[in-house]
Each structure stands twice: as C-alpha cells, then as structure tokens.
Amino acid sequence: MKRRVAFTPESFPPFILSFTGNTPGSNEIRTKLIDLKNIHKCPTTCRFKSKKDLLLFPQDDAAQQYLLINLPLNLFGDSFTYTSRAAKVIQKTFSCVLKNIDLSINEIDLLTDIRDIVPDVVAVSRIKNAAQNTPTSLL
C-alpha cells in the first residue's frame, strides 16, 4: 500500500538562480546552504525547477530579508556562471482580494484611498480574465 505524503508549500517565494553553464553538484549546494545558515543566519532549502534553475527558499522572515537585500550574486564564487532574481509573486499572507470593484474606479485613486486607512499597503492590481485579456471586478 502506498503511503500518502502531504505536500507542504513553501512559506516564502523562492529566489531563482539561473545557471548559464555547468550547474553545481548536490554536495556543493549542500555546503552553500550550510554556509548560509551558519555564517549568515539565513536558513534555506532548495530544489531545481529545471536543469538550469535553482530555487532557493528562505525559511523565515530574517532569511527572506537577508536574501532580498543581499541577493546571492557570488554564492558559488567564480566556479559557476549564473544570474539571480527574486520570484515575481506576493506572499499569500500579504495579499487580499477585493470583490465587486467597479471597472470605472482608477487603481491609483483606489490605492490612495486604501493607504489613507492602511498606510502599509504597497500596491493594487486588477485581476484580468486570462481568456479574454480583459479586466474583472476583482482587485
């Protein structure tokens, strides 16, 4: 009988390291993750999205902030050539969906009004209908 394993999504969006040449082996990656945790107090996990894209997941707020400020440009030294970037997502814990927002309401005006109530709001964007590429009443 197969044992069921629950999938637990990562808490924070990944940082993506895209290798242009050779990719590091599992021992080299493990060593770098240990260094991030012990030296920089930045606990992370990782997995390959494809053969060339390494996803680096921070495990807590401090690790997320460290990686945002110090995106690992020289994590593997000169041994490997790669680019690094943060994923273009907003954490689900920091997002909100507003329903039935009239299409005539300007997003910038709405953002200004929301910031009057909650100053920490960063941005608003209207959800689009993917099939028709038209805006919806969800924001």
Summary of the structure (lengths in Angstrom):
residues: 139
radius of gyration: 19.6
end to end distance: 45.2
largest distance: 57.4
contacts: 287
relative contact order: 0.16
helix: 26%
strand: 18%
